[in-house]
Amino acid sequence: MTEESTFSIREYKSNPVNLLKFRRLLEILVAFLPILILGIIGTSLGTDTFLGGMLVTLGYVLSIGVASIVLKLQGSDWSQIGLARPKSWPRTVLLGIGALIALFLMTIALQVVAINLPGAEVPTIDQSRFNPLEGNLAMFRCLWYWPGRRSPLVRRCSTGLSL
């Protein structure tokens, strides 16, 4: 080995380019630390619980705050990493609506293709439980306007009494 190919930690640390790279990496890790810590705690509590889901979401919000502070300390802002106000709000809204419509149409197309695949049969749903509603407009209106409520009107409808 020659002297040029030897690696020294002292030389690595003394190089300002390497120090800047290390500092940037450290700033990125600090920005993601709230997601990591609160994500682990929230997942251990269970993401299907209110507290677990809230902690995971709080981790994302805190990471945005920490990233904002890190950007301010660097002397930059969100626009320098590509996040800025749109030049035209109407164009942005129209693009969002267009993307939503495209997503909706692609979902429908995918469902049509998936249903019509050979060997993929959709089971029929037993709808006999709705037979009492046929021709009974009063009962239908009770179920439509008061779902889940046990008011006297709904009890009268469910017993078959006329309104």
N, C-alpha and C positions, 0 to 999 in steps of 0.2 A: 504494500500500500504506500502510496505517496502521501506527502503531507497535505496536498490539496484535497484528497478524497476523504480525509478523516473528518468525523463529525464531532462537534463540540457544542454542548448545551450553552456554554457561555457565549460562543459566537452566534448561536441561534437567537438568544435573547438580546444580544447587542445589536442585531440587525433591525433597523426601524420598520422595514417592510414586514418582517415576520411578526414583530410586536403589534403592528397595526392589524394584521390578519387575526392574531390571537384575540385582540381586543374586540374586533367585530364578531368573532365567533362567540365570545363571552357575552356580548350584548344580545345576540340572538338567543342564546340559552336562557339569559335572564328574562327575556320577553316571553318565552314559552314556559317558564317555571310555574306560573299560576295554573296554567292548563294541566301541567303534569301533576302537581301536588293535589289540587282540588279534584282533578279527574280521577286520581287513584282513590282518594277518600270517598268521593261520590259513588264510584263504581263499587267500592267495598260495602257501602251502605245499600246499594241496589239502585240502579237507574230507573226502576219502575216505581220507586218511592218518591214522594215530593221532595224530601230533603236531599236525596241523592241527585235527582235531576237538577235541583236548584244549585247545588254545589258545582256540578259540571258546567252549567250555564254561567255561573259566577266566575269560574275559571277563565272562560272565553272573554268575558267583559273585562276582567282585571288584566288579562294579557294585552288587550287593546290599549288600556290605560298605561301599562308599563311600556309597551312599544312606543306610545306617544311621548312618554318621558325620555326614553332612550333616544328617539329622533331629535327631541329638543336639545338634549345634551350634546348631540353630534352637530347641532347647528343646521339641521335639515328639517323637512316636514313631509307629510304624506304625499304631497304632489311629486316629490323627487323619486318616489318609488312607484309612481304610476297611478296613484289615487288622487283624483282632483274632481272638482265640480264639473259637470258636463257643460259643454259650450251651448247646447240647446236642450232645454228641458222638454219641450214638446217632442223633439226627435227621440229623446231617451224614453219618454212615456210610450210613444208609438212603437219603438223597438221592443219594449217590455211587453206590451199588449200583443204584438206580433209573435214574440217568442212564446207567450202563453197559449195563443191560438195554435201555433205549430206544435207545441207539446201536447195539447189536447187532441189534435188530429192524428199525431203519431201514436198516441196511446190507443185511440180507437182503431187505427189500422193494425196495430200490434195485437189487439184483442181479437179482431176479425181473423187475422192469420192464425193465431194460437187456437181459436175455436175450431177452425176448419182444417187443422192438421189431421192427417189420417191416424186413426187409432185414439184420438183425443175426444172422448165423449163427455159432454156436459150432463151431469145428472139432472133429471127433472125435479122440480121442487113441488112438494105437495102443498097445494094452495086451498085445500078443502076447508081450512079453518076460516076462510073468508066467505064461505057460502052464505052464512046468515046475513051478510051485507047486501047480497044481490036483491035489488028491489026494495031495500029498506033504507031510504034516504035519511031518515031521522037518526038511525043507528050510525050510519056513515058520518053524518055531521058531528055526532057526539065524539066519535073516535078521532075525527079530524081536528076539532077545535079544542078538545080537552085531553090530550094524551097524558096518561099517567096520573091524572088528578082524580081523586075520589070524592067529587062533589055530588050533591044529591041528584043533579041532572045526569051525571054519568052513571050513577047507580040505577036511575030509572031507565036509562038506555040499555044498560047491560042486562036488566031483567026482562027486557022486551016490551016494556010499557010504552005506549005511544006518547008523544009530546003533546 
